[in-house]
Amino acid sequence: MPTVNDKVSASITPEGSMDLLSRAEVARLKDTSEGGLYQLFRRCSLAVLNCGAAEDSADPFDKYEDFKIRVLQRDRGIKLVVENAPGSAFVDGVMIKGLQDLLFAVLRDIVFVNDRLRDMNLDLSESEGITNAVFEILRNSGLLVTGIEPNLAVCWGGHAIGRREYDYSKEVGYELGLRDMDIVSGCGPGAMKGPMKGAAVAHAKQRKRYRRYIGISEPGIIATEPPNAIVNQLVVMPDIEKRLEAFIRVGHGVIVFPGGAGTIEEVLYLLGILCHPSNMSVSVPLIFTGDAESNEYFSEIDLFLRTTLGNKIAELYEIIIDDPVQVAIRMAQQMKLVRKSRIRHRDAFYFYWRLHIPISYQLPFEPNHKNMSELDLSSGQKSYLAAANLRKVFSGIVAGNVKYDTIKVVEKLGPFELKGDPALLQAIDMLLRVLVAQKRMKLDSTGYNPCYRIVSGRS
């Protein structure tokens, strides 16, 4: 019987959406295994199979460098063959059913994005084309379901949180589940898993048959935030910007738990969009919450947001500390308002078309040294523009913290430099110092080595 440290080889076949494929589709899948997409598919697949691993490594290939995955052609479908896969993905030599499903979801999305989506000739340099691409990916994954009342609570928060904060996120998820709400998260561990786990217990008590635990990831981050075992619907978006858009197009309300730079990036993305003049009448409820000891964390977040985006930004969110029941009650109340708003404006429940997302939030941002140093961090910008640039700051820091390729570049060239208005830089620096002090930027036992450096003004 394999142990967690064993490496297992096996072959699996899909059930459901990929069990019947045309010969042309099968041929393209075979090309995927042999062509330029193979390393992308291999890396994402290992992340899925490494789910639940005890280590928090920036690159699981450090341990599983001999892992291989092959796509075999069959007349009516495909078969995957894995070699030297993590033993934790198997029970008595048989791959866990949920992980099989997630593995084929990864294959489905990679093939769709890099093959069929390109054939649609969408203009990905303009806003409408990008939103249509997000819609097509989500529709192909089966996430867009009609006939369901608004009930999707997006849960953001850190993947490396303590037991106390994790238990609190479970309590919130439990209360949401009792009120018939499903969960959407980044699909990783920590504050992304806790609400799903709590909701699963509540759903079982309520005899809820159709349960949705949706995970939305992207290739650059999936290795350090592999899908947790509760996720039953996974979609892998092509980049972080489309991932963020997918969250707020699909979800009906957002709950934020304590987290690191990635959580701040998500908050800035949503708030920047909500404060855009075109979105004054849209409805996206936003609640910050944590246990009693999280009060200082959210006070710092609140101060940072008010300092950088103005005091009016606080009108777009509420903070509820150490009260899971109240969080769920408020979100349930807000869901009813979302429903009324969507009906009044004749918008769909399953995809928020009316929400305006500026192109500056949609175009992929490459966090390299040049782009990071050239970000407009000046004062006096409109709030939604300031938020867009601040979001990119934290996106770059996330990449420097957890994305293997970016980590190597920073090791070679030194930390990113952030230049701009001294007051704005001070606010960024103060918040980042809080995250470091609270060990929310720490990936292992060696401590945190910053991937950024604050530079006073522009040279």
C-alpha positions, 0 to 999 in steps of 0.5 A: 500500500503506497505511503505519502512519500511513495511515487506511483504510476497509473493510467486513467480515463475520463468520465463526463465531459471528455469521454466522447471526443472527435478524432480531430480533438483527440489528435490535438490532445495528443499534440498537447502531450508532445508539443510546446504545451506539454511542460505547462500541462505537466506542471499543472497536473503535478500541482493537482496530484500534489494536493495535500502535500505537507511541504510549501515549496515554490516548485514541486518539481524539486521533489518530483523531477521524474514525474511524467504524464502522457496522453494516449489516443483512443478511437472514442476518447483519451487515456492519461498515463502518469509516471512517478506521481505523488503517492498521496493522490492514490488509495491502494494504487487507485487514483482518488476520484476527485483528483481524476476529475481535476486532472481532466479539468486541467487538460480540458482548459489548457486545450481549450485556451490554446486551441479552440479559443484561438479559433474564435478570433476574439480581439484580446487587445480590447475589453469586450474581446477579453470578457468574451474570452472569460465567458467562453472559458467558463462556459466550456468548463461547465461553470455557467449554470442557468436557473440558480438563484444568486448564491455564490460567495467568493472567498479570498484569503491566505493559503498559509494561515494559522490554525485559528484563522483556518478554523474561523474560515470554516465557521464562516463557510458553515454558516454560509452553507446553512443558508444555501450558499455555495463557495468560490475560491482560489481553490488552494489550502488555508482560507480558500479551503476552510470555507468549502470544508465548513460549507460541505458539513452544512450542506450535508446537514441541509441535505443539499444535493447540488453543491458547488465548490468552485476553484478558479486558478491559473498556471503561474500560481497553481503549483503553490496553491494546488486545488484542495480535495473539496473542489468539485468544479475547477477552471484554470484561466490563462492568466491572473487578470482573467482569473480575477475577472472570472471571480467577479463575473461568476460570484455574487458576493465576496468575503475576504479573510486575512492573507498576504500580498495576493489577497491585497491584490484581489481586494485592490482589483475589486475595489478599483473596479467598483469605484469606477464611475460606470459601476456606481449602480452595480451590486457586489457586496464585500465583507472583510472578516476574521477572528478576534485577533484579526482586528489589527490586520483589517485595521491596517488594510482599512488604513491603507485603502483610505490612505491610497484611494481616499476615505470614500472607498470604505463605503464599498466594504464592511468589516465584521470581526469574530462573528461568523453568523453575522457574516453569513446573515449579511451576505444572505441579505446582500444576495437578495439585493443582488438578485433584485438588481440583476432582475431590474437590469435584466442581467444574468445570474450566472455571469455579471455582464453589466459590470464594467471592467476597464482595459487597464485591469484586463491586459496581462501584466508581466511583473519584470524589473522594467515594468515594476519600476515604471508603474505610475505610483504618483498621487492625485490619480483617480481612485480606479487608476490608482487601484489598478497600479497598486494592484500591479505592485502586489501582483509583482510581489506575489510573483516574486514570492511564489512563482518559480520563474520570477523567483529565479529572475529576482535571485539573479537581478535583485529585488524589484524597485518601486518608485513614485510619490513618497507618501504612496510609497510609505503606505505601501511599505508600511502595509508590506512590513505588517504582512512580513511581521505577521508572517503572511509573506513567509513561505518556509522556515528560513524567513522572508527575503523581500523581492521588492525595494522601496526607492524614494521618488523617480530617478 
